[in-house]
Amino acid sequence: MTRVFSGIKPTGHLTLGNYLGAVRQWAAVDQHRAESLFCVVDLHALTVEHDPARVRRLSRQAATLLLAAGLDPRVCTLFVQSHVDEHTRLAYLLECTAADGEMRRMVQYKEKAAREQRRGGSVRLSLLTYPVLMAADILAYGADEVPVGDDQAQHVELTRDLAVRFNHRYGPVFTVPRAVLPQVAARVMNLQDPGSKMGKSEDTGPGIVYLLDEPEVVRRKVLRAVTDSGQDVAYDPQERPGVANLLEILAACTGRAPQDLAAGYDSYGALKKDTAEAVVEELRPLRERHAELVADPGYVDGVLREGAERARALARPTVDAAYRAIGLLPPG
């Protein structure tokens, strides 16, 4: 059976982009068609300046929202990365397999390092090496597929390279995974800056719709979205990125093609209004289920505890095999 692994980083409140680009697909499709593991990758949140209490709070919130979105612990495995030691055990072996140059070529490293420097902070070594930890997250479980947004595809390619290199040098230990990109709304853009991803690492912003925003807040953000010059509604991501972003969001919420939707509008105002209502309705059941789960924290704790136990049992044989293959003496 195909095995799927994907993770979400608790560096900010989850957004509409996270949901339409990944989480909804995990719940509706991936967990039912494959043996699926979904992970709150909290160790990755430590690669930049952070508040410890906030990381803990956002980790729990992310896990709760994943359950609210429809992940079923009877069907898939949901857990927190730091609860399974095999991730860090394997990461060091892969650091011994990776090269400095390929780490520094990672686009996200360049972007995030530049951002930290602009803020006057230092760049942590873990920011450079975190793609190796991401590779360990994937390879520890023998995952065949990794559902990701297009901004993470480069990291899956690195994972493939490291798996092939390790297998060639030390013997066949790892499954070589492949990235799987969503067909629609793979990268939802900021409503105020359609050239930038709607990222959860931004603390505030009128262009970011958070999953726990109140309906009126969602409506206000969508109605104030930046559009483009001109009057007619056309789907043209290159020339009209603002309108294209709204059409892709509406398409993801309605199941229709952006090009077909565009033909039904003769004004930006009508498009914004329908998109706002579609987003509110799309998020309504998630917000209601989240409120129920928050009222029962023991349930969430139990899901994460059992998920970590299952994940550990899956990962340990592969990681132990990697330790033997690379030349480490097994414990007595």
Beta strands, then each sheet from edge to edge (+ up, - down):
strand 1: 3-8
strand 2: 35-40
strand 3: 77-80
strand 4: 145-147
strand 5: 178-180
sheet 1: 1+ 2+ 3+
sheet 2: 4+ 5+
end
